[in-house]
Amino acid sequence: MRGRNDSGEENVPLDLTREPSDNMREILQNVAKSHGVSNMRKLGHLNNFVKLLNSVSHCEEKLGFTYEEIIICLRVALLNEVKEVRAAGLRALRYLIHDSSVLQKVLQLQVDYLISRCIDIQQSNEVERTQALRLVRKMITVNAELFPSSLTNSLIAVGNDGLQERDRMVRACIAIICELALKNPKIVAQRGGLSTILKNVIDCQLSRINEALITTILHLLNHPHTRQYIRADVELEQILAPYTDFHYRHSPDTAEAQIKEDREARFLASKMAIIAAFRSWSALVSMRDLLYN
């Protein structure tokens, strides 16, 4: 007898004694159908997809479908009107991507644009966005060199404007940008992600987070093959601006009554970043050049 759990998901039975290909066919048919299958039943099948993958190896012969066919069916879930179904679709993709070849197929089928859409939407859908960010991290872990600019742009957009929008995912996005910057600095630099990291350095008065952010930049600055991505006269200058620019205002939207309080907060964040930078010879040299040029 089928029932429903607390989340509303329909409990769809999964018989692991059957052939994996038969189970996979049933799951994909129900997920891809546009009519005749309730959203909560689709949610149950998507969760069964993960259980099935965990019970058998990632082998197309055993699953009975090619990875392209599976991805085409799963991406339908990312267009569903129910956020729980979209979240389950993202989770299923995360379990499916286990090597670079599968990741390449996901990108060839342009699923990254649907993932970006899930990150961008802010409508009380933290479960969906959390699954999207977990999937993004999995993609970086599998092969950061393949990471698409579409997702990089979405992460940077949240990192730039998230605090003003009171977005609870802003710190998670910044952490992922830092992780990506260490593994694929080229795409982060090309999309302006390094400036985003430094902007958030000045936004953060928590010493551990502040130091972690500036250390990402210092790590890139310390190695000859990644130093080229740091524009000292444009990007590093940001951490000095509260002290060197008398009329410095971090945000043009800051109210006149809050300017003094805001400036004190920027002084504190800037001081933390400068102290951390002084621990790196490459940063010392770059900052000396900034001050004397």
DRENDO-1510 file (C-alpha; in Angstrom, 1 decimal, always signed):
<recs>
REC; n; res; u; v; w
REC; 1; MET; +0.0; +0.0; +0.0 .
REC; 2; ARG; +1.4; +3.4; -1.0 .
REC; 3; GLY; +1.4; +6.3; +1.4 .
REC; 4; ARG; +2.9; +9.7; +1.8 .
REC; 5; ASN; +5.7; +10.9; +4.0 .
REC; 6; ASP; +5.9; +14.2; +5.9 .
REC; 7; SER; +7.3; +16.1; +2.9 .
REC; 8; GLY; +4.3; +15.1; +0.8 .
REC; 9; GLU; +6.4; +12.7; -1.4 .
REC; 10; GLU; +4.5; +9.7; -2.5 .
REC; 11; ASN; +6.1; +6.5; -1.4 .
REC; 12; VAL; +6.9; +4.7; -4.6 .
REC; 13; PRO; +8.1; +1.2; -4.1 .
REC; 14; LEU; +11.5; +0.2; -5.6 .
REC; 15; ASP; +12.1; -3.5; -6.1 .
REC; 16; LEU; +15.9; -3.9; -6.2 .
REC; 17; THR; +15.6; -7.6; -7.1 .
REC; 18; ARG; +14.3; -6.6; -10.6 .
REC; 19; GLU; +16.7; -5.9; -13.4 .
REC; 20; PRO; +18.2; -2.4; -13.0 .
REC; 21; SER; +17.2; -1.6; -16.6 .
REC; 22; ASP; +13.5; -2.3; -15.8 .
REC; 23; ASN; +13.6; -0.1; -12.7 .
REC; 24; MET; +15.4; +2.7; -14.7 .
REC; 25; ARG; +12.8; +2.5; -17.5 .
REC; 26; GLU; +10.0; +2.9; -15.0 .
REC; 27; ILE; +11.7; +5.8; -13.3 .
REC; 28; LEU; +12.5; +7.7; -16.4 .
REC; 29; GLN; +9.1; +7.2; -18.0 .
REC; 30; ASN; +7.4; +8.6; -14.9 .
REC; 31; VAL; +9.8; +11.6; -14.5 .
REC; 32; ALA; +9.6; +12.6; -18.2 .
REC; 33; LYS; +5.8; +12.3; -18.6 .
REC; 34; SER; +4.1; +15.7; -18.9 .
REC; 35; HIS; +0.6; +14.4; -17.9 .
REC; 36; GLY; -0.8; +11.6; -15.9 .
REC; 37; VAL; +1.8; +11.5; -13.1 .
REC; 38; SER; +1.5; +13.7; -10.0 .
REC; 39; ASN; +4.4; +15.8; -9.0 .
REC; 40; MET; +4.7; +14.0; -5.7 .
REC; 41; ARG; +4.9; +10.7; -7.5 .
REC; 42; LYS; +7.7; +12.2; -9.7 .
REC; 43; LEU; +9.5; +13.2; -6.5 .
REC; 44; GLY; +9.3; +9.6; -5.3 .
REC; 45; HIS; +10.7; +8.3; -8.6 .
REC; 46; LEU; +13.6; +10.8; -8.5 .
REC; 47; ASN; +14.5; +9.7; -5.0 .
REC; 48; ASN; +14.3; +6.0; -6.2 .
REC; 49; PHE; +16.7; +7.0; -9.0 .
REC; 50; VAL; +19.4; +7.8; -6.4 .
REC; 51; LYS; +18.7; +4.6; -4.5 .
REC; 52; LEU; +19.0; +2.6; -7.8 .
REC; 53; LEU; +22.3; +4.3; -8.7 .
REC; 54; ASN; +23.7; +3.5; -5.2 .
REC; 55; SER; +22.7; -0.1; -5.5 .
REC; 56; VAL; +24.4; -0.7; -9.0 .
REC; 57; SER; +27.5; +0.6; -10.5 .
REC; 58; HIS; +27.5; +3.5; -13.0 .
REC; 59; CYS; +27.4; +1.3; -16.0 .
REC; 60; GLU; +25.3; +2.1; -19.1 .
REC; 61; GLU; +24.8; -1.6; -19.9 .
REC; 62; LYS; +23.3; -2.4; -16.5 .
REC; 63; LEU; +21.2; +0.8; -16.5 .
REC; 64; GLY; +19.8; +0.0; -19.9 .
REC; 65; PHE; +20.1; +3.6; -21.1 .
REC; 66; THR; +22.9; +5.9; -22.3 .
REC; 67; TYR; +23.9; +8.8; -20.1 .
REC; 68; GLU; +22.6; +11.2; -22.7 .
REC; 69; GLU; +19.1; +9.6; -22.5 .
REC; 70; ILE; +19.2; +9.6; -18.7 .
REC; 71; ILE; +20.2; +13.3; -18.6 .
REC; 72; ILE; +17.6; +14.3; -21.2 .
REC; 73; CYS; +14.9; +12.8; -19.0 .
REC; 74; LEU; +16.2; +14.2; -15.7 .
REC; 75; ARG; +16.5; +17.8; -17.1 .
REC; 76; VAL; +12.7; +17.8; -17.5 .
REC; 77; ALA; +12.5; +17.7; -13.7 .
REC; 78; LEU; +14.4; +21.0; -13.6 .
REC; 79; LEU; +11.6; +22.7; -15.4 .
REC; 80; ASN; +8.9; +21.5; -13.1 .
REC; 81; GLU; +6.7; +24.1; -11.3 .
REC; 82; VAL; +7.2; +22.4; -7.9 .
REC; 83; LYS; +10.5; +23.3; -6.2 .
REC; 84; GLU; +10.8; +20.0; -4.4 .
REC; 85; VAL; +10.7; +18.2; -7.8 .
REC; 86; ARG; +13.4; +20.5; -9.1 .
REC; 87; ALA; +15.5; +19.9; -6.0 .
REC; 88; ALA; +15.2; +16.2; -6.4 .
REC; 89; GLY; +16.2; +16.5; -10.1 .
REC; 90; LEU; +19.3; +18.4; -9.1 .
REC; 91; ARG; +20.1; +15.8; -6.5 .
REC; 92; ALA; +19.7; +13.0; -9.1 .
REC; 93; LEU; +22.1; +14.8; -11.5 .
REC; 94; ARG; +24.7; +15.2; -8.7 .
REC; 95; TYR; +24.7; +11.4; -8.1 .
REC; 96; LEU; +24.8; +10.7; -11.8 .
REC; 97; ILE; +27.9; +12.9; -12.4 .
REC; 98; HIS; +30.8; +10.7; -11.4 .
REC; 99; ASP; +33.5; +11.5; -14.0 .
REC; 100; SER; +34.4; +14.0; -16.6 .
REC; 101; SER; +32.7; +12.2; -19.5 .
REC; 102; VAL; +29.3; +12.4; -17.8 .
REC; 103; LEU; +29.9; +16.1; -16.9 .
REC; 104; GLN; +30.8; +16.8; -20.5 .
REC; 105; LYS; +27.5; +15.3; -21.6 .
REC; 106; VAL; +25.6; +17.4; -19.0 .
REC; 107; LEU; +27.2; +20.5; -20.5 .
REC; 108; GLN; +26.7; +19.5; -24.1 .
REC; 109; LEU; +22.9; +19.2; -23.3 .
REC; 110; GLN; +23.0; +22.7; -21.8 .
REC; 111; VAL; +21.8; +21.6; -18.4 .
REC; 112; ASP; +24.0; +24.2; -16.8 .
REC; 113; TYR; +21.6; +27.0; -17.9 .
REC; 114; LEU; +18.8; +25.2; -16.0 .
REC; 115; ILE; +21.0; +24.9; -12.9 .
REC; 116; SER; +21.8; +28.6; -13.2 .
REC; 117; ARG; +18.1; +29.3; -13.2 .
REC; 118; CYS; +17.7; +27.3; -10.0 .
REC; 119; ILE; +20.4; +29.4; -8.3 .
REC; 120; ASP; +19.0; +32.7; -9.5 .
REC; 121; ILE; +15.4; +32.3; -8.3 .
REC; 122; GLN; +14.7; +33.7; -4.9 .
REC; 123; GLN; +11.2; +32.5; -3.9 .
REC; 124; SER; +11.5; +30.7; -0.6 .
REC; 125; ASN; +13.2; +27.8; -2.3 .
REC; 126; GLU; +16.3; +27.2; -0.2 .
REC; 127; VAL; +16.0; +23.5; -0.6 .
REC; 128; GLU; +16.3; +23.8; -4.4 .
REC; 129; ARG; +19.1; +26.3; -4.2 .
REC; 130; THR; +21.0; +24.2; -1.7 .
REC; 131; GLN; +20.8; +21.2; -4.0 .
REC; 132; ALA; +22.0; +23.4; -6.9 .
REC; 133; LEU; +25.0; +24.6; -5.0 .
REC; 134; ARG; +25.8; +21.0; -4.0 .
REC; 135; LEU; +25.7; +20.0; -7.6 .
REC; 136; VAL; +27.9; +22.9; -8.6 .
REC; 137; ARG; +30.5; +21.8; -6.0 .
REC; 138; LYS; +30.3; +18.3; -7.4 .
REC; 139; MET; +31.1; +19.6; -10.9 .
REC; 140; ILE; +34.1; +21.5; -9.5 .
REC; 141; THR; +35.3; +18.3; -7.8 .
REC; 142; VAL; +34.9; +16.2; -10.9 .
REC; 143; ASN; +36.7; +18.5; -13.3 .
REC; 144; ALA; +37.0; +22.3; -12.5 .
REC; 145; GLU; +38.5; +22.9; -16.0 .
REC; 146; LEU; +35.1; +22.1; -17.6 .
REC; 147; PHE; +33.2; +24.4; -15.3 .
REC; 148; PRO; +30.9; +26.6; -17.4 .
REC; 149; SER; +30.8; +30.4; -17.5 .
REC; 150; SER; +27.0; +30.3; -17.1 .
REC; 151; LEU; +27.3; +29.0; -13.6 .
REC; 152; THR; +30.3; +31.2; -12.8 .
REC; 153; ASN; +28.2; +34.2; -13.7 .
REC; 154; SER; +25.3; +33.1; -11.5 .
REC; 155; LEU; +27.6; +32.6; -8.5 .
REC; 156; ILE; +29.3; +35.9; -9.0 .
REC; 157; ALA; +25.9; +37.7; -9.3 .
REC; 158; VAL; +24.8; +36.4; -6.0 .
REC; 159; GLY; +28.2; +37.2; -4.5 .
REC; 160; ASN; +28.0; +40.8; -5.7 .
REC; 161; ASP; +24.4; +41.7; -4.8 .
REC; 162; GLY; +23.5; +39.0; -2.2 .
REC; 163; LEU; +24.1; +41.1; +0.9 .
REC; 164; GLN; +21.9; +44.0; -0.4 .
REC; 165; GLU; +19.2; +41.5; -1.3 .
REC; 166; ARG; +19.5; +39.7; +2.1 .
REC; 167; ASP; +20.3; +36.5; +0.3 .
REC; 168; ARG; +21.1; +33.7; +2.8 .
REC; 169; MET; +23.1; +31.9; +0.1 .
REC; 170; VAL; +25.6; +34.6; -0.4 .
REC; 171; ARG; +28.4; +33.2; +1.8 .
REC; 172; ALA; +27.9; +29.7; +0.3 .
REC; 173; CYS; +28.3; +31.2; -3.2 .
REC; 174; ILE; +31.4; +33.2; -2.2 .
REC; 175; ALA; +33.0; +30.0; -0.7 .
REC; 176; ILE; +32.3; +28.2; -4.0 .
REC; 177; ILE; +33.9; +31.0; -6.0 .
REC; 178; CYS; +37.0; +30.8; -3.8 .
REC; 179; GLU; +37.1; +27.0; -4.3 .
REC; 180; LEU; +36.8; +27.5; -8.0 .
REC; 181; ALA; +39.4; +30.3; -8.0 .
REC; 182; LEU; +42.0; +27.8; -6.6 .
REC; 183; LYS; +41.1; +25.1; -9.2 .
REC; 184; ASN; +40.3; +27.2; -12.3 .
REC; 185; PRO; +41.5; +30.8; -11.7 .
REC; 186; LYS; +41.2; +31.7; -15.4 .
REC; 187; ILE; +37.4; +31.5; -15.6 .
REC; 188; VAL; +36.9; +33.3; -12.2 .
REC; 189; ALA; +39.3; +36.1; -13.3 .
REC; 190; GLN; +37.6; +36.4; -16.8 .
REC; 191; ARG; +34.2; +36.8; -15.2 .
REC; 192; GLY; +35.3; +39.3; -12.5 .
REC; 193; GLY; +35.1; +36.8; -9.6 .
REC; 194; LEU; +38.3; +38.0; -8.0 .
REC; 195; SER; +36.9; +41.5; -7.6 .
REC; 196; THR; +33.8; +39.9; -6.1 .
REC; 197; ILE; +36.0; +38.1; -3.5 .
REC; 198; LEU; +37.8; +41.3; -2.6 .
REC; 199; LYS; +34.5; +43.2; -2.4 .
REC; 200; ASN; +33.3; +40.7; +0.2 .
REC; 201; VAL; +36.5; +41.0; +2.1 .
REC; 202; ILE; +35.6; +44.6; +2.8 .
REC; 203; ASP; +32.0; +43.5; +3.6 .
REC; 204; CYS; +33.1; +41.0; +6.2 .
REC; 205; GLN; +34.1; +41.9; +9.8 .
REC; 206; LEU; +34.4; +38.3; +10.9 .
REC; 207; SER; +38.2; +37.6; +11.2 .
REC; 208; ARG; +38.2; +33.9; +10.1 .
REC; 209; ILE; +36.0; +34.5; +7.0 .
REC; 210; ASN; +37.9; +37.7; +6.1 .
REC; 211; GLU; +41.2; +35.9; +6.3 .
REC; 212; ALA; +40.0; +32.9; +4.3 .
REC; 213; LEU; +38.8; +35.2; +1.5 .
REC; 214; ILE; +42.0; +37.3; +1.3 .
REC; 215; THR; +44.1; +34.1; +1.5 .
REC; 216; THR; +42.5; +32.9; -1.7 .
REC; 217; ILE; +43.8; +36.0; -3.5 .
REC; 218; LEU; +47.2; +35.7; -1.8 .
REC; 219; HIS; +47.5; +32.1; -2.9 .
REC; 220; LEU; +47.0; +33.1; -6.5 .
REC; 221; LEU; +49.4; +36.0; -6.1 .
REC; 222; ASN; +52.1; +33.8; -4.7 .
REC; 223; HIS; +52.4; +31.5; -7.7 .
REC; 224; PRO; +53.9; +32.7; -11.0 .
REC; 225; HIS; +51.4; +30.8; -13.2 .
REC; 226; THR; +48.3; +32.4; -11.5 .
REC; 227; ARG; +49.8; +35.8; -10.6 .
REC; 228; GLN; +48.8; +37.0; -14.1 .
REC; 229; TYR; +45.1; +36.9; -13.1 .
REC; 230; ILE; +45.5; +39.5; -10.3 .
REC; 231; ARG; +45.3; +43.1; -11.4 .
REC; 232; ALA; +47.0; +44.8; -8.4 .
REC; 233; ASP; +46.2; +48.3; -9.5 .
REC; 234; VAL; +42.5; +47.5; -9.8 .
REC; 235; GLU; +41.7; +44.6; -7.5 .
REC; 236; LEU; +44.2; +44.7; -4.6 .
REC; 237; GLU; +43.6; +48.4; -4.3 .
REC; 238; GLN; +40.1; +47.6; -3.0 .
REC; 239; ILE; +41.4; +46.5; +0.4 .
REC; 240; LEU; +43.4; +49.8; +0.8 .
REC; 241; ALA; +40.6; +52.0; -0.3 .
REC; 242; PRO; +39.0; +52.7; +3.1 .
REC; 243; TYR; +42.3; +54.1; +4.3 .
REC; 244; THR; +43.5; +55.8; +1.1 .
REC; 245; ASP; +40.3; +57.3; -0.2 .
REC; 246; PHE; +39.0; +60.1; +2.0 .
REC; 247; HIS; +35.6; +60.1; +0.4 .
REC; 248; TYR; +35.3; +56.3; +0.3 .
REC; 249; ARG; +31.8; +54.9; +0.4 .
REC; 250; HIS; +31.4; +51.2; +0.0 .
REC; 251; SER; +27.9; +51.4; -1.3 .
REC; 252; PRO; +26.1; +54.4; -2.9 .
REC; 253; ASP; +22.9; +53.2; -1.2 .
REC; 254; THR; +24.3; +53.8; +2.3 .
REC; 255; ALA; +22.1; +56.3; +4.1 .
REC; 256; GLU; +23.7; +59.6; +5.3 .
REC; 257; ALA; +23.0; +58.8; +8.9 .
REC; 258; GLN; +24.8; +55.4; +8.6 .
REC; 259; ILE; +27.9; +56.6; +6.8 .
REC; 260; LYS; +30.1; +56.9; +9.9 .
REC; 261; GLU; +29.1; +53.5; +11.2 .
REC; 262; ASP; +29.6; +51.9; +7.8 .
REC; 263; ARG; +33.0; +53.5; +7.4 .
REC; 264; GLU; +34.1; +52.1; +10.8 .
REC; 265; ALA; +33.0; +48.7; +9.7 .
REC; 266; ARG; +35.0; +49.0; +6.4 .
REC; 267; PHE; +38.1; +50.2; +8.4 .
REC; 268; LEU; +37.9; +47.1; +10.5 .
REC; 269; ALA; +37.5; +44.7; +7.6 .
REC; 270; SER; +40.3; +46.5; +5.7 .
REC; 271; LYS; +42.6; +46.3; +8.7 .
REC; 272; MET; +42.1; +42.5; +8.9 .
REC; 273; ALA; +42.8; +42.1; +5.2 .
REC; 274; ILE; +45.9; +44.2; +5.3 .
REC; 275; ILE; +47.3; +42.4; +8.3 .
REC; 276; ALA; +46.7; +39.0; +6.5 .
REC; 277; ALA; +48.3; +40.4; +3.3 .
REC; 278; PHE; +51.5; +41.4; +5.2 .
REC; 279; ARG; +52.2; +37.7; +5.8 .
REC; 280; SER; +52.8; +37.2; +2.1 .
REC; 281; TRP; +56.0; +38.5; +0.4 .
REC; 282; SER; +54.2; +38.8; -3.0 .
REC; 283; ALA; +51.4; +40.8; -1.5 .
REC; 284; LEU; +53.9; +43.1; +0.3 .
REC; 285; VAL; +55.7; +43.8; -3.0 .
REC; 286; SER; +52.4; +44.4; -4.9 .
REC; 287; MET; +51.1; +46.8; -2.2 .
REC; 288; ARG; +54.4; +48.6; -2.1 .
REC; 289; ASP; +54.1; +49.2; -5.9 .
REC; 290; LEU; +50.6; +50.4; -5.4 .
REC; 291; LEU; +51.6; +53.0; -2.8 .
REC; 292; TYR; +54.7; +54.3; -4.7 .
REC; 293; ASN; +53.2; +54.4; -8.2 .
</recs>
